[in-house]
Amino acid sequence: QLQLVESGGGLVQPGESLTLSCTTSEFDLGHYAIGWFRQAPGKERERVSCISFNGGDTHYANSVKARFTLFRDDAKNTVFLQMNSLKPEDTAVYYCAAQHQDPFCTDYVRADDYDYWGQGTQVTVSS
């Protein structure tokens, strides 16, 4: 099973920023739409953002719109999630995932729609 690797999580105070990274040495991410999901304790995994295979389209959940920015660097085979103005309710394990059936991220919003996953990185926002 092909796997992604996330990094960049940590403990920050409200209002601070973090940038998460998603990469792999096993396949070319440039052929895939990449989604970022998060899962808080006791809650379902939700998609917070997605970037199309060519980087031309991005989608954000209302809860993170205008605070999170998703972009990709194909030369580094890496997708980045920049998170600004973090809030305690952003606390969760963040996962990146890849799929190619919906390359423009228009329809596939469920975790089950994605084929390859990382192990997750913890983001904790607390004072």
mmCIF file of the C-alpha atoms, coordinates in Angstrom:
data_MODEL
# 
_entry.id   MODEL 
# 
loop_
_atom_site.group_PDB 
_atom_site.id 
_atom_site.type_symbol 
_atom_site.label_atom_id 
_atom_site.label_alt_id 
_atom_site.label_comp_id 
_atom_site.label_asym_id 
_atom_site.label_entity_id 
_atom_site.label_seq_id 
_atom_site.pdbx_PDB_ins_code 
_atom_site.Cartn_x 
_atom_site.Cartn_y 
_atom_site.Cartn_z 
_atom_site.occupancy 
_atom_site.B_iso_or_equiv 
_atom_site.pdbx_formal_charge 
_atom_site.auth_seq_id 
_atom_site.auth_comp_id 
_atom_site.auth_asym_id 
_atom_site.auth_atom_id 
_atom_site.pdbx_PDB_model_num 
ATOM 1   C CA . GLN A 1 1   ? 0.000   0.000  0.000   1.00 0.00 ? 1   GLN A CA 1 
ATOM 2   C CA . LEU A 1 2   ? 1.474   3.307  -1.096  1.00 0.00 ? 2   LEU A CA 1 
ATOM 3   C CA . GLN A 1 3   ? 1.830   5.774  1.747   1.00 0.00 ? 3   GLN A CA 1 
ATOM 4   C CA . LEU A 1 4   ? 2.150   9.514  2.278   1.00 0.00 ? 4   LEU A CA 1 
ATOM 5   C CA . VAL A 1 5   ? 4.174   11.170 5.035   1.00 0.00 ? 5   VAL A CA 1 
ATOM 6   C CA . GLU A 1 6   ? 2.943   14.227 6.941   1.00 0.00 ? 6   GLU A CA 1 
ATOM 7   C CA . SER A 1 7   ? 5.069   16.507 9.092   1.00 0.00 ? 7   SER A CA 1 
ATOM 8   C CA . GLY A 1 8   ? 4.944   19.915 10.735  1.00 0.00 ? 8   GLY A CA 1 
ATOM 9   C CA . GLY A 1 9   ? 2.426   19.415 13.500  1.00 0.00 ? 9   GLY A CA 1 
ATOM 10  C CA . GLY A 1 10  ? 2.973   20.661 17.018  1.00 0.00 ? 10  GLY A CA 1 
ATOM 11  C CA . LEU A 1 11  ? 1.682   22.661 19.960  1.00 0.00 ? 11  LEU A CA 1 
ATOM 12  C CA . VAL A 1 12  ? 0.919   26.318 19.343  1.00 0.00 ? 12  VAL A CA 1 
ATOM 13  C CA . GLN A 1 13  ? -1.015  29.086 21.051  1.00 0.00 ? 13  GLN A CA 1 
ATOM 14  C CA . PRO A 1 14  ? -4.251  30.531 19.624  1.00 0.00 ? 14  PRO A CA 1 
ATOM 15  C CA . GLY A 1 15  ? -3.551  32.981 16.831  1.00 0.00 ? 15  GLY A CA 1 
ATOM 16  C CA . GLU A 1 16  ? -0.263  31.375 15.837  1.00 0.00 ? 16  GLU A CA 1 
ATOM 17  C CA . SER A 1 17  ? 0.587   29.572 12.600  1.00 0.00 ? 17  SER A CA 1 
ATOM 18  C CA . LEU A 1 18  ? 1.799   26.179 11.442  1.00 0.00 ? 18  LEU A CA 1 
ATOM 19  C CA . THR A 1 19  ? 2.653   24.749 8.042   1.00 0.00 ? 19  THR A CA 1 
ATOM 20  C CA . LEU A 1 20  ? 2.047   21.059 7.456   1.00 0.00 ? 20  LEU A CA 1 
ATOM 21  C CA . SER A 1 21  ? 3.811   19.104 4.719   1.00 0.00 ? 21  SER A CA 1 
ATOM 22  C CA . CYS A 1 22  ? 2.735   16.016 2.812   1.00 0.00 ? 22  CYS A CA 1 
ATOM 23  C CA . THR A 1 23  ? 5.151   14.070 0.656   1.00 0.00 ? 23  THR A CA 1 
ATOM 24  C CA . THR A 1 24  ? 6.099   10.608 -0.531  1.00 0.00 ? 24  THR A CA 1 
ATOM 25  C CA . SER A 1 25  ? 9.019   8.897  -2.190  1.00 0.00 ? 25  SER A CA 1 
ATOM 26  C CA . GLU A 1 26  ? 6.792   6.165  -3.617  1.00 0.00 ? 26  GLU A CA 1 
ATOM 27  C CA . PHE A 1 27  ? 4.851   7.905  -6.376  1.00 0.00 ? 27  PHE A CA 1 
ATOM 28  C CA . ASP A 1 28  ? 4.381   11.185 -8.216  1.00 0.00 ? 28  ASP A CA 1 
ATOM 29  C CA . LEU A 1 29  ? 1.869   13.368 -6.363  1.00 0.00 ? 29  LEU A CA 1 
ATOM 30  C CA . GLY A 1 30  ? 1.438   15.452 -9.506  1.00 0.00 ? 30  GLY A CA 1 
ATOM 31  C CA . HIS A 1 31  ? -1.036  12.901 -10.861 1.00 0.00 ? 31  HIS A CA 1 
ATOM 32  C CA . TYR A 1 32  ? -3.294  13.136 -7.822  1.00 0.00 ? 32  TYR A CA 1 
ATOM 33  C CA . ALA A 1 33  ? -5.659  15.501 -6.098  1.00 0.00 ? 33  ALA A CA 1 
ATOM 34  C CA . ILE A 1 34  ? -4.509  15.871 -2.503  1.00 0.00 ? 34  ILE A CA 1 
ATOM 35  C CA . GLY A 1 35  ? -6.875  16.351 0.389   1.00 0.00 ? 35  GLY A CA 1 
ATOM 36  C CA . TRP A 1 36  ? -6.149  17.316 3.975   1.00 0.00 ? 36  TRP A CA 1 
ATOM 37  C CA . PHE A 1 37  ? -8.418  15.820 6.587   1.00 0.00 ? 37  PHE A CA 1 
ATOM 38  C CA . ARG A 1 38  ? -8.536  16.211 10.323  1.00 0.00 ? 38  ARG A CA 1 
ATOM 39  C CA . GLN A 1 39  ? -9.990  14.132 13.101  1.00 0.00 ? 39  GLN A CA 1 
ATOM 40  C CA . ALA A 1 40  ? -10.582 15.356 16.629  1.00 0.00 ? 40  ALA A CA 1 
ATOM 41  C CA . PRO A 1 41  ? -11.267 12.922 19.491  1.00 0.00 ? 41  PRO A CA 1 
ATOM 42  C CA . GLY A 1 42  ? -14.798 11.569 19.275  1.00 0.00 ? 42  GLY A CA 1 
ATOM 43  C CA . LYS A 1 43  ? -15.462 13.174 15.910  1.00 0.00 ? 43  LYS A CA 1 
ATOM 44  C CA . GLU A 1 44  ? -15.524 11.924 12.347  1.00 0.00 ? 44  GLU A CA 1 
ATOM 45  C CA . ARG A 1 45  ? -12.679 12.594 9.964   1.00 0.00 ? 45  ARG A CA 1 
ATOM 46  C CA . GLU A 1 46  ? -13.502 15.704 7.928   1.00 0.00 ? 46  GLU A CA 1 
ATOM 47  C CA . ARG A 1 47  ? -11.933 17.143 4.827   1.00 0.00 ? 47  ARG A CA 1 
ATOM 48  C CA . VAL A 1 48  ? -10.654 20.657 5.453   1.00 0.00 ? 48  VAL A CA 1 
ATOM 49  C CA . SER A 1 49  ? -9.040  21.322 2.107   1.00 0.00 ? 49  SER A CA 1 
ATOM 50  C CA . CYS A 1 50  ? -8.220  19.842 -1.262  1.00 0.00 ? 50  CYS A CA 1 
ATOM 51  C CA . ILE A 1 51  ? -5.986  20.850 -4.151  1.00 0.00 ? 51  ILE A CA 1 
ATOM 52  C CA . SER A 1 52  ? -6.426  19.671 -7.709  1.00 0.00 ? 52  SER A CA 1 
ATOM 53  C CA . PHE A 1 53  ? -3.790  17.548 -9.445  1.00 0.00 ? 53  PHE A CA 1 
ATOM 54  C CA . ASN A 1 54  ? -2.452  20.599 -11.314 1.00 0.00 ? 54  ASN A CA 1 
ATOM 55  C CA . GLY A 1 55  ? -2.695  23.042 -8.405  1.00 0.00 ? 55  GLY A CA 1 
ATOM 56  C CA . GLY A 1 56  ? -5.207  25.213 -10.224 1.00 0.00 ? 56  GLY A CA 1 
ATOM 57  C CA . ASP A 1 57  ? -8.157  24.587 -7.919  1.00 0.00 ? 57  ASP A CA 1 
ATOM 58  C CA . THR A 1 58  ? -8.392  24.582 -4.164  1.00 0.00 ? 58  THR A CA 1 
ATOM 59  C CA . HIS A 1 59  ? -11.347 23.965 -1.905  1.00 0.00 ? 59  HIS A CA 1 
ATOM 60  C CA . TYR A 1 60  ? -11.719 24.768 1.784   1.00 0.00 ? 60  TYR A CA 1 
ATOM 61  C CA . ALA A 1 61  ? -14.194 23.897 4.485   1.00 0.00 ? 61  ALA A CA 1 
ATOM 62  C CA . ASN A 1 62  ? -16.057 26.946 5.783   1.00 0.00 ? 62  ASN A CA 1 
ATOM 63  C CA . SER A 1 63  ? -14.430 26.483 9.178   1.00 0.00 ? 63  SER A CA 1 
ATOM 64  C CA . VAL A 1 64  ? -10.942 27.141 7.767   1.00 0.00 ? 64  VAL A CA 1 
ATOM 65  C CA . LYS A 1 65  ? -11.633 29.399 4.801   1.00 0.00 ? 65  LYS A CA 1 
ATOM 66  C CA . ALA A 1 66  ? -9.488  32.561 4.795   1.00 0.00 ? 66  ALA A CA 1 
ATOM 67  C CA . ARG A 1 67  ? -7.178  31.064 7.454   1.00 0.00 ? 67  ARG A CA 1 
ATOM 68  C CA . PHE A 1 68  ? -5.740  28.003 5.695   1.00 0.00 ? 68  PHE A CA 1 
ATOM 69  C CA . THR A 1 69  ? -3.929  27.958 2.362   1.00 0.00 ? 69  THR A CA 1 
ATOM 70  C CA . LEU A 1 70  ? -3.124  24.805 0.421   1.00 0.00 ? 70  LEU A CA 1 
ATOM 71  C CA . PHE A 1 71  ? -0.450  24.758 -2.266  1.00 0.00 ? 71  PHE A CA 1 
ATOM 72  C CA . ARG A 1 72  ? 1.808   22.275 -3.941  1.00 0.00 ? 72  ARG A CA 1 
ATOM 73  C CA . ASP A 1 73  ? 5.445   22.220 -5.030  1.00 0.00 ? 73  ASP A CA 1 
ATOM 74  C CA . ASP A 1 74  ? 5.704   19.545 -7.671  1.00 0.00 ? 74  ASP A CA 1 
ATOM 75  C CA . ALA A 1 75  ? 9.481   19.917 -7.894  1.00 0.00 ? 75  ALA A CA 1 
ATOM 76  C CA . LYS A 1 76  ? 9.634   18.735 -4.283  1.00 0.00 ? 76  LYS A CA 1 
ATOM 77  C CA . ASN A 1 77  ? 6.727   16.319 -4.696  1.00 0.00 ? 77  ASN A CA 1 
ATOM 78  C CA . THR A 1 78  ? 5.190   17.984 -1.667  1.00 0.00 ? 78  THR A CA 1 
ATOM 79  C CA . VAL A 1 79  ? 1.881   19.589 -0.743  1.00 0.00 ? 79  VAL A CA 1 
ATOM 80  C CA . PHE A 1 80  ? 1.768   22.218 1.987   1.00 0.00 ? 80  PHE A CA 1 
ATOM 81  C CA . LEU A 1 81  ? -1.066  23.310 4.242   1.00 0.00 ? 81  LEU A CA 1 
ATOM 82  C CA . GLN A 1 82  ? -0.375  26.729 5.725   1.00 0.00 ? 82  GLN A CA 1 
ATOM 83  C CA . MET A 1 83  ? -2.553  27.326 8.766   1.00 0.00 ? 83  MET A CA 1 
ATOM 84  C CA . ASN A 1 84  ? -2.862  30.842 10.172  1.00 0.00 ? 84  ASN A CA 1 
ATOM 85  C CA . SER A 1 85  ? -4.857  32.304 13.044  1.00 0.00 ? 85  SER A CA 1 
ATOM 86  C CA . LEU A 1 86  ? -5.184  28.898 14.626  1.00 0.00 ? 86  LEU A CA 1 
ATOM 87  C CA . LYS A 1 87  ? -8.004  28.305 17.075  1.00 0.00 ? 87  LYS A CA 1 
ATOM 88  C CA . PRO A 1 88  ? -8.440  25.703 19.827  1.00 0.00 ? 88  PRO A CA 1 
ATOM 89  C CA . GLU A 1 89  ? -11.123 24.050 17.698  1.00 0.00 ? 89  GLU A CA 1 
ATOM 90  C CA . ASP A 1 90  ? -8.470  23.336 15.058  1.00 0.00 ? 90  ASP A CA 1 
ATOM 91  C CA . THR A 1 91  ? -6.915  20.824 17.450  1.00 0.00 ? 91  THR A CA 1 
ATOM 92  C CA . ALA A 1 92  ? -6.906  17.415 15.748  1.00 0.00 ? 92  ALA A CA 1 
ATOM 93  C CA . VAL A 1 93  ? -4.779  14.837 14.003  1.00 0.00 ? 93  VAL A CA 1 
ATOM 94  C CA . TYR A 1 94  ? -4.253  16.047 10.448  1.00 0.00 ? 94  TYR A CA 1 
ATOM 95  C CA . TYR A 1 95  ? -3.948  13.595 7.566   1.00 0.00 ? 95  TYR A CA 1 
ATOM 96  C CA . CYS A 1 96  ? -3.143  14.047 3.909   1.00 0.00 ? 96  CYS A CA 1 
ATOM 97  C CA . ALA A 1 97  ? -4.623  11.725 1.315   1.00 0.00 ? 97  ALA A CA 1 
ATOM 98  C CA . ALA A 1 98  ? -4.435  11.221 -2.441  1.00 0.00 ? 98  ALA A CA 1 
ATOM 99  C CA . GLN A 1 99  ? -6.947  10.222 -5.099  1.00 0.00 ? 99  GLN A CA 1 
ATOM 100 C CA . HIS A 1 100 ? -7.074  10.571 -8.887  1.00 0.00 ? 100 HIS A CA 1 
ATOM 101 C CA . GLN A 1 101 ? -10.710 9.792  -9.728  1.00 0.00 ? 101 GLN A CA 1 
ATOM 102 C CA . ASP A 1 102 ? -11.809 13.360 -8.948  1.00 0.00 ? 102 ASP A CA 1 
ATOM 103 C CA . PRO A 1 103 ? -8.753  15.342 -10.084 1.00 0.00 ? 103 PRO A CA 1 
ATOM 104 C CA . PHE A 1 104 ? -10.322 18.784 -9.517  1.00 0.00 ? 104 PHE A CA 1 
ATOM 105 C CA . CYS A 1 105 ? -11.625 18.060 -5.996  1.00 0.00 ? 105 CYS A CA 1 
ATOM 106 C CA . THR A 1 106 ? -15.185 18.889 -6.928  1.00 0.00 ? 106 THR A CA 1 
ATOM 107 C CA . ASP A 1 107 ? -17.023 15.818 -5.678  1.00 0.00 ? 107 ASP A CA 1 
ATOM 108 C CA . TYR A 1 108 ? -14.926 13.599 -3.455  1.00 0.00 ? 108 TYR A CA 1 
ATOM 109 C CA . VAL A 1 109 ? -15.206 14.924 0.090   1.00 0.00 ? 109 VAL A CA 1 
ATOM 110 C CA . ARG A 1 110 ? -15.429 11.730 2.118   1.00 0.00 ? 110 ARG A CA 1 
ATOM 111 C CA . ALA A 1 111 ? -12.447 9.952  3.585   1.00 0.00 ? 111 ALA A CA 1 
ATOM 112 C CA . ASP A 1 112 ? -13.589 6.751  1.852   1.00 0.00 ? 112 ASP A CA 1 
ATOM 113 C CA . ASP A 1 113 ? -13.110 8.461  -1.513  1.00 0.00 ? 113 ASP A CA 1 
ATOM 114 C CA . TYR A 1 114 ? -9.351  8.692  -1.037  1.00 0.00 ? 114 TYR A CA 1 
ATOM 115 C CA . ASP A 1 115 ? -6.923  5.925  -1.887  1.00 0.00 ? 115 ASP A CA 1 
ATOM 116 C CA . TYR A 1 116 ? -3.627  6.652  -0.150  1.00 0.00 ? 116 TYR A CA 1 
ATOM 117 C CA . TRP A 1 117 ? -3.064  8.099  3.295   1.00 0.00 ? 117 TRP A CA 1 
ATOM 118 C CA . GLY A 1 118 ? -0.380  9.261  5.656   1.00 0.00 ? 118 GLY A CA 1 
ATOM 119 C CA . GLN A 1 119 ? -0.051  8.354  9.301   1.00 0.00 ? 119 GLN A CA 1 
ATOM 120 C CA . GLY A 1 120 ? -1.192  11.759 10.548  1.00 0.00 ? 120 GLY A CA 1 
ATOM 121 C CA . THR A 1 121 ? 0.406   14.615 12.477  1.00 0.00 ? 121 THR A CA 1 
ATOM 122 C CA . GLN A 1 122 ? -0.966  16.091 15.706  1.00 0.00 ? 122 GLN A CA 1 
ATOM 123 C CA . VAL A 1 123 ? -1.885  19.765 15.840  1.00 0.00 ? 123 VAL A CA 1 
ATOM 124 C CA . THR A 1 124 ? -2.734  21.158 19.267  1.00 0.00 ? 124 THR A CA 1 
ATOM 125 C CA . VAL A 1 125 ? -3.849  24.741 19.753  1.00 0.00 ? 125 VAL A CA 1 
ATOM 126 C CA . SER A 1 126 ? -3.908  25.712 23.400  1.00 0.00 ? 126 SER A CA 1 
ATOM 127 C CA . SER A 1 127 ? -2.919  28.553 25.674  1.00 0.00 ? 127 SER A CA 1 
# 
